[in-house]
Amino acid sequence: MHEFVILLNGELKTYHNYDDIPEQFDNLIKFKPVIPEPPHEEHQHDEIGEWNKKLQELMKREKNASRN
């Protein structure tokens, strides 16, 4: 089961579905998608390849992210 933990208004919130994560939150605490054991089928490779993009998107949605 995926596990995504965010800090929202001083409270830790855990989500198991990426799509349930709010559009804005204070900080991303944990990003732990489930990666199936190899060997992988082609559709699994596609899904695995999307997780980095999703992590980058969440980091942009952080309200308290450090902006250099």
Biopython code that builds the backbone (N, CA, C, O; Angstrom):
import numpy as np
from Bio.PDB.StructureBuilder import StructureBuilder

atoms = [
    (1, "MET", "N", (0.850, -1.170, 0.000)),
    (1, "MET", "CA", (0.000, 0.000, 0.000)),
    (1, "MET", "C", (0.897, 1.235, 0.000)),
    (1, "MET", "O", (1.833, 1.327, 0.794)),
    (2, "HIS", "N", (0.609, 2.188, -0.895)),
    (2, "HIS", "CA", (1.361, 3.442, -0.946)),
    (2, "HIS", "C", (1.206, 4.171, 0.389)),
    (2, "HIS", "O", (0.209, 4.006, 1.093)),
    (3, "GLU", "N", (2.222, 4.987, 0.723)),
    (3, "GLU", "CA", (2.133, 5.811, 1.923)),
    (3, "GLU", "C", (2.726, 7.181, 1.625)),
    (3, "GLU", "O", (3.903, 7.309, 1.286)),
    (4, "PHE", "N", (1.882, 8.201, 1.760)),
    (4, "PHE", "CA", (2.292, 9.581, 1.562)),
    (4, "PHE", "C", (1.885, 10.340, 2.810)),
    (4, "PHE", "O", (0.712, 10.343, 3.185)),
    (5, "VAL", "N", (2.850, 10.984, 3.455)),
    (5, "VAL", "CA", (2.570, 11.729, 4.679)),
    (5, "VAL", "C", (2.902, 13.194, 4.424)),
    (5, "VAL", "O", (3.977, 13.527, 3.926)),
    (6, "ILE", "N", (1.963, 14.053, 4.774)),
    (6, "ILE", "CA", (2.164, 15.492, 4.644)),
    (6, "ILE", "C", (1.916, 16.161, 5.980)),
    (6, "ILE", "O", (1.255, 15.610, 6.861)),
    (7, "LEU", "N", (2.462, 17.365, 6.111)),
    (7, "LEU", "CA", (2.147, 18.224, 7.246)),
    (7, "LEU", "C", (1.163, 19.266, 6.744)),
    (7, "LEU", "O", (1.457, 20.012, 5.810)),
    (8, "LEU", "N", (0.006, 19.311, 7.363)),
    (8, "LEU", "CA", (-1.047, 20.240, 6.960)),
    (8, "LEU", "C", (-1.582, 20.939, 8.202)),
    (8, "LEU", "O", (-2.181, 20.310, 9.075)),
    (9, "ASN", "N", (-1.359, 22.237, 8.267)),
    (9, "ASN", "CA", (-1.817, 23.032, 9.423)),
    (9, "ASN", "C", (-1.318, 22.461, 10.742)),
    (9, "ASN", "O", (-2.065, 22.395, 11.718)),
    (10, "GLY", "N", (-0.049, 22.048, 10.769)),
    (10, "GLY", "CA", (0.561, 21.528, 11.990)),
    (10, "GLY", "C", (0.199, 20.105, 12.334)),
    (10, "GLY", "O", (0.579, 19.619, 13.399)),
    (11, "GLU", "N", (-0.517, 19.425, 11.474)),
    (11, "GLU", "CA", (-0.961, 18.056, 11.734)),
    (11, "GLU", "C", (-0.469, 17.121, 10.631)),
    (11, "GLU", "O", (-0.560, 17.445, 9.446)),
    (12, "LEU", "N", (0.053, 15.956, 11.030)),
    (12, "LEU", "CA", (0.471, 14.964, 10.052)),
    (12, "LEU", "C", (-0.746, 14.236, 9.500)),
    (12, "LEU", "O", (-1.603, 13.771, 10.250)),
    (13, "LYS", "N", (-0.805, 14.147, 8.190)),
    (13, "LYS", "CA", (-1.905, 13.456, 7.507)),
    (13, "LYS", "C", (-1.295, 12.383, 6.618)),
    (13, "LYS", "O", (-0.324, 12.643, 5.907)),
    (14, "THR", "N", (-1.855, 11.183, 6.651)),
    (14, "THR", "CA", (-1.374, 10.071, 5.844)),
    (14, "THR", "C", (-2.399, 9.743, 4.768)),
    (14, "THR", "O", (-3.601, 9.677, 5.023)),
    (15, "TYR", "N", (-1.888, 9.540, 3.558)),
    (15, "TYR", "CA", (-2.725, 9.180, 2.411)),
    (15, "TYR", "C", (-2.153, 7.930, 1.770)),
    (15, "TYR", "O", (-0.941, 7.714, 1.759)),
    (16, "HIS", "N", (-3.039, 7.119, 1.241)),
    (16, "HIS", "CA", (-2.627, 5.899, 0.542)),
    (16, "HIS", "C", (-2.930, 5.997, -0.946)),
    (16, "HIS", "O", (-2.496, 5.157, -1.734)),
    (17, "ASN", "N", (-3.667, 7.013, -1.320)),
    (17, "ASN", "CA", (-3.997, 7.260, -2.720)),
    (17, "ASN", "C", (-3.421, 8.630, -3.084)),
    (17, "ASN", "O", (-3.792, 9.641, -2.488)),
    (18, "TYR", "N", (-2.525, 8.660, -4.050)),
    (18, "TYR", "CA", (-1.879, 9.911, -4.465)),
    (18, "TYR", "C", (-2.907, 10.989, -4.790)),
    (18, "TYR", "O", (-2.713, 12.152, -4.434)),
    (19, "ASP", "N", (-3.974, 10.628, -5.448)),
    (19, "ASP", "CA", (-4.983, 11.590, -5.891)),
    (19, "ASP", "C", (-5.763, 12.227, -4.740)),
    (19, "ASP", "O", (-6.461, 13.219, -4.953)),
    (20, "ASP", "N", (-5.660, 11.685, -3.536)),
    (20, "ASP", "CA", (-6.347, 12.247, -2.375)),
    (20, "ASP", "C", (-5.553, 13.364, -1.692)),
    (20, "ASP", "O", (-6.090, 14.065, -0.835)),
    (21, "ILE", "N", (-4.287, 13.534, -2.062)),
    (21, "ILE", "CA", (-3.438, 14.534, -1.423)),
    (21, "ILE", "C", (-3.935, 15.929, -1.824)),
    (21, "ILE", "O", (-4.164, 16.185, -3.006)),
    (22, "PRO", "N", (-4.102, 16.835, -0.843)),
    (22, "PRO", "CA", (-4.603, 18.177, -1.154)),
    (22, "PRO", "C", (-3.678, 18.940, -2.117)),
    (22, "PRO", "O", (-2.492, 18.635, -2.238)),
    (23, "GLU", "N", (-4.248, 19.925, -2.786)),
    (23, "GLU", "CA", (-3.484, 20.738, -3.739)),
    (23, "GLU", "C", (-2.394, 21.552, -3.053)),
    (23, "GLU", "O", (-1.356, 21.817, -3.661)),
    (24, "GLN", "N", (-2.602, 21.950, -1.816)),
    (24, "GLN", "CA", (-1.588, 22.670, -1.052)),
    (24, "GLN", "C", (-1.488, 22.079, 0.333)),
    (24, "GLN", "O", (-2.483, 21.666, 0.928)),
    (25, "PHE", "N", (-0.271, 22.045, 0.833)),
    (25, "PHE", "CA", (0.006, 21.559, 2.180)),
    (25, "PHE", "C", (1.306, 22.195, 2.627)),
    (25, "PHE", "O", (2.007, 22.807, 1.822)),
    (26, "ASP", "N", (1.636, 22.056, 3.912)),
    (26, "ASP", "CA", (2.827, 22.717, 4.440)),
    (26, "ASP", "C", (4.108, 22.039, 3.966)),
    (26, "ASP", "O", (4.960, 22.686, 3.356)),
    (27, "ASN", "N", (4.251, 20.760, 4.235)),
    (27, "ASN", "CA", (5.459, 20.032, 3.846)),
    (27, "ASN", "C", (5.147, 18.582, 3.519)),
    (27, "ASN", "O", (4.230, 17.981, 4.079)),
    (28, "LEU", "N", (5.922, 18.041, 2.608)),
    (28, "LEU", "CA", (5.878, 16.615, 2.309)),
    (28, "LEU", "C", (6.832, 15.924, 3.269)),
    (28, "LEU", "O", (8.017, 16.256, 3.313)),
    (29, "ILE", "N", (6.336, 14.983, 4.025)),
    (29, "ILE", "CA", (7.136, 14.294, 5.035)),
    (29, "ILE", "C", (7.612, 12.937, 4.525)),
    (29, "ILE", "O", (8.772, 12.570, 4.712)),
    (30, "LYS", "N", (6.720, 12.202, 3.886)),
    (30, "LYS", "CA", (7.070, 10.860, 3.413)),
    (30, "LYS", "C", (6.429, 10.601, 2.062)),
    (30, "LYS", "O", (5.249, 10.880, 1.847)),
    (31, "PHE", "N", (7.231, 10.063, 1.160)),
    (31, "PHE", "CA", (6.765, 9.695, -0.178)),
    (31, "PHE", "C", (7.225, 8.264, -0.397)),
    (31, "PHE", "O", (8.395, 8.011, -0.686)),
    (32, "LYS", "N", (6.285, 7.324, -0.257)),
    (32, "LYS", "CA", (6.655, 5.913, -0.318)),
    (32, "LYS", "C", (5.640, 5.148, -1.183)),
    (32, "LYS", "O", (4.747, 4.479, -0.663)),
    (33, "PRO", "N", (5.793, 5.257, -2.509)),
    (33, "PRO", "CA", (4.926, 4.452, -3.376)),
    (33, "PRO", "C", (5.370, 2.994, -3.346)),
    (33, "PRO", "O", (6.534, 2.697, -3.077)),
    (34, "VAL", "N", (4.459, 2.111, -3.618)),
    (34, "VAL", "CA", (4.786, 0.691, -3.680)),
    (34, "VAL", "C", (5.348, 0.390, -5.073)),
    (34, "VAL", "O", (4.709, 0.667, -6.088)),
    (35, "ILE", "N", (6.532, -0.170, -5.098)),
    (35, "ILE", "CA", (7.158, -0.592, -6.345)),
    (35, "ILE", "C", (7.122, -2.119, -6.350)),
    (35, "ILE", "O", (7.668, -2.750, -5.446)),
    (36, "PRO", "N", (6.489, -2.716, -7.353)),
    (36, "PRO", "CA", (6.408, -4.183, -7.372)),
    (36, "PRO", "C", (7.786, -4.819, -7.558)),
    (36, "PRO", "O", (8.687, -4.228, -8.153)),
    (37, "GLU", "N", (7.923, -6.010, -7.047)),
    (37, "GLU", "CA", (9.167, -6.767, -7.186)),
    (37, "GLU", "C", (9.406, -7.114, -8.656)),
    (37, "GLU", "O", (8.457, -7.387, -9.390)),
    (38, "PRO", "N", (10.670, -7.105, -9.087)),
    (38, "PRO", "CA", (10.958, -7.522, -10.466)),
    (38, "PRO", "C", (10.753, -9.024, -10.618)),
    (38, "PRO", "O", (10.757, -9.736, -9.614)),
    (39, "PRO", "N", (10.583, -9.510, -11.780)),
    (39, "PRO", "CA", (10.624, -8.784, -13.048)),
    (39, "PRO", "C", (9.334, -7.991, -13.247)),
    (39, "PRO", "O", (8.263, -8.391, -12.791)),
    (40, "HIS", "N", (9.461, -6.862, -13.934)),
    (40, "HIS", "CA", (8.323, -5.979, -14.170)),
    (40, "HIS", "C", (7.764, -6.172, -15.569)),
    (40, "HIS", "O", (8.487, -6.433, -16.530)),
    (41, "GLU", "N", (6.449, -6.034, -15.642)),
    (41, "GLU", "CA", (5.779, -6.021, -16.939)),
    (41, "GLU", "C", (5.872, -4.600, -17.491)),
    (41, "GLU", "O", (6.169, -3.664, -16.748)),
    (42, "GLU", "N", (5.621, -4.437, -18.777)),
    (42, "GLU", "CA", (5.763, -3.129, -19.425)),
    (42, "GLU", "C", (4.912, -2.056, -18.745)),
    (42, "GLU", "O", (5.387, -0.941, -18.531)),
    (43, "HIS", "N", (3.659, -2.375, -18.403)),
    (43, "HIS", "CA", (2.809, -1.366, -17.756)),
    (43, "HIS", "C", (3.346, -0.974, -16.380)),
    (43, "HIS", "O", (3.153, 0.157, -15.933)),
    (44, "GLN", "N", (4.021, -1.911, -15.710)),
    (44, "GLN", "CA", (4.616, -1.593, -14.411)),
    (44, "GLN", "C", (5.797, -0.644, -14.583)),
    (44, "GLN", "O", (5.985, 0.259, -13.768)),
    (45, "HIS", "N", (6.592, -0.835, -15.631)),
    (45, "HIS", "CA", (7.694, 0.086, -15.915)),
    (45, "HIS", "C", (7.151, 1.492, -16.154)),
    (45, "HIS", "O", (7.731, 2.470, -15.683)),
    (46, "ASP", "N", (6.056, 1.592, -16.874)),
    (46, "ASP", "CA", (5.443, 2.899, -17.141)),
    (46, "ASP", "C", (5.008, 3.567, -15.834)),
    (46, "ASP", "O", (5.256, 4.753, -15.619)),
    (47, "GLU", "N", (4.361, 2.792, -14.971)),
    (47, "GLU", "CA", (3.891, 3.334, -13.692)),
    (47, "GLU", "C", (5.067, 3.754, -12.814)),
    (47, "GLU", "O", (5.032, 4.824, -12.206)),
    (48, "ILE", "N", (6.091, 2.934, -12.743)),
    (48, "ILE", "CA", (7.272, 3.253, -11.936)),
    (48, "ILE", "C", (7.913, 4.544, -12.440)),
    (48, "ILE", "O", (8.353, 5.376, -11.646)),
    (49, "GLY", "N", (7.963, 4.706, -13.757)),
    (49, "GLY", "CA", (8.541, 5.901, -14.346)),
    (49, "GLY", "C", (7.787, 7.173, -14.016)),
    (49, "GLY", "O", (8.362, 8.259, -14.088)),
    (50, "GLU", "N", (6.527, 7.072, -13.661)),
    (50, "GLU", "CA", (5.713, 8.244, -13.325)),
    (50, "GLU", "C", (5.922, 8.732, -11.895)),
    (50, "GLU", "O", (5.603, 9.883, -11.596)),
    (51, "TRP", "N", (6.449, 7.893, -11.004)),
    (51, "TRP", "CA", (6.555, 8.285, -9.602)),
    (51, "TRP", "C", (7.489, 9.473, -9.386)),
    (51, "TRP", "O", (7.211, 10.312, -8.529)),
    (52, "ASN", "N", (8.576, 9.571, -10.127)),
    (52, "ASN", "CA", (9.462, 10.723, -9.966)),
    (52, "ASN", "C", (8.737, 12.013, -10.349)),
    (52, "ASN", "O", (8.885, 13.029, -9.671)),
    (53, "LYS", "N", (7.964, 11.980, -11.418)),
    (53, "LYS", "CA", (7.197, 13.160, -11.828)),
    (53, "LYS", "C", (6.194, 13.547, -10.738)),
    (53, "LYS", "O", (5.999, 14.729, -10.453)),
    (54, "LYS", "N", (5.569, 12.552, -10.141)),
    (54, "LYS", "CA", (4.589, 12.829, -9.088)),
    (54, "LYS", "C", (5.266, 13.420, -7.846)),
    (54, "LYS", "O", (4.710, 14.305, -7.197)),
    (55, "LEU", "N", (6.461, 12.932, -7.520)),
    (55, "LEU", "CA", (7.212, 13.493, -6.394)),
    (55, "LEU", "C", (7.548, 14.957, -6.668)),
    (55, "LEU", "O", (7.375, 15.806, -5.794)),
    (56, "GLN", "N", (8.021, 15.254, -7.861)),
    (56, "GLN", "CA", (8.348, 16.635, -8.224)),
    (56, "GLN", "C", (7.109, 17.533, -8.132)),
    (56, "GLN", "O", (7.200, 18.673, -7.676)),
    (57, "GLU", "N", (5.969, 17.026, -8.558)),
    (57, "GLU", "CA", (4.720, 17.792, -8.484)),
    (57, "GLU", "C", (4.351, 18.090, -7.025)),
    (57, "GLU", "O", (3.963, 19.213, -6.703)),
    (58, "LEU", "N", (4.470, 17.099, -6.153)),
    (58, "LEU", "CA", (4.154, 17.328, -4.739)),
    (58, "LEU", "C", (5.084, 18.367, -4.134)),
    (58, "LEU", "O", (4.648, 19.200, -3.339)),
    (59, "MET", "N", (6.343, 18.331, -4.494)),
    (59, "MET", "CA", (7.295, 19.292, -3.953)),
    (59, "MET", "C", (6.932, 20.721, -4.378)),
    (59, "MET", "O", (7.173, 21.664, -3.625)),
    (60, "LYS", "N", (6.364, 20.887, -5.554)),
    (60, "LYS", "CA", (5.919, 22.204, -6.008)),
    (60, "LYS", "C", (4.692, 22.671, -5.231)),
    (60, "LYS", "O", (4.456, 23.871, -5.098)),
    (61, "ARG", "N", (3.928, 21.739, -4.729)),
    (61, "ARG", "CA", (2.683, 22.072, -4.024)),
    (61, "ARG", "C", (2.901, 22.405, -2.549)),
    (61, "ARG", "O", (1.965, 22.827, -1.869)),
    (62, "GLU", "N", (4.122, 22.223, -2.045)),
    (62, "GLU", "CA", (4.409, 22.543, -0.655)),
    (62, "GLU", "C", (4.367, 24.052, -0.433)),
    (62, "GLU", "O", (5.002, 24.807, -1.168)),
    (63, "LYS", "N", (3.625, 24.486, 0.570)),
    (63, "LYS", "CA", (3.545, 25.912, 0.902)),
    (63, "LYS", "C", (4.839, 26.383, 1.571)),
    (63, "LYS", "O", (5.253, 27.524, 1.362)),
    (64, "ASN", "N", (5.479, 25.536, 2.362)),
    (64, "ASN", "CA", (6.654, 25.924, 3.124)),
    (64, "ASN", "C", (7.951, 25.424, 2.506)),
    (64, "ASN", "O", (8.974, 25.346, 3.186)),
    (65, "ALA", "N", (7.917, 25.088, 1.239)),
    (65, "ALA", "CA", (9.126, 24.599, 0.572)),
    (65, "ALA", "C", (10.154, 25.713, 0.482)),
    (65, "ALA", "O", (9.808, 26.882, 0.313)),
    (66, "SER", "N", (11.397, 25.343, 0.593)),
    (66, "SER", "CA", (12.475, 26.300, 0.440)),
    (66, "SER", "C", (12.574, 26.703, -1.021)),
    (66, "SER", "O", (12.676, 25.845, -1.898)),
    (67, "ARG", "N", (12.547, 27.980, -1.285)),
    (67, "ARG", "CA", (12.627, 28.495, -2.650)),
    (67, "ARG", "C", (13.967, 29.179, -2.847)),
    (67, "ARG", "O", (14.188, 30.266, -2.314)),
    (68, "ASN", "N", (14.859, 28.569, -3.598)),
    (68, "ASN", "CA", (16.178, 29.159, -3.847)),
    (68, "ASN", "C", (16.142, 30.008, -5.082)),
    (68, "ASN", "O", (17.158, 30.591, -5.460)),
]
sb = StructureBuilder()
sb.init_structure("model")
sb.init_model(0)
sb.init_chain("A")
sb.init_seg("    ")
for serial, (resi, resn, name, xyz) in enumerate(atoms, 1):
    if name == "N":
        sb.init_residue(resn, " ", resi, " ")
    sb.init_atom(name, np.array(xyz, "f"), 0.0, 1.0, " ", f" {name:<3s}", serial, name[0])
structure = sb.get_structure()
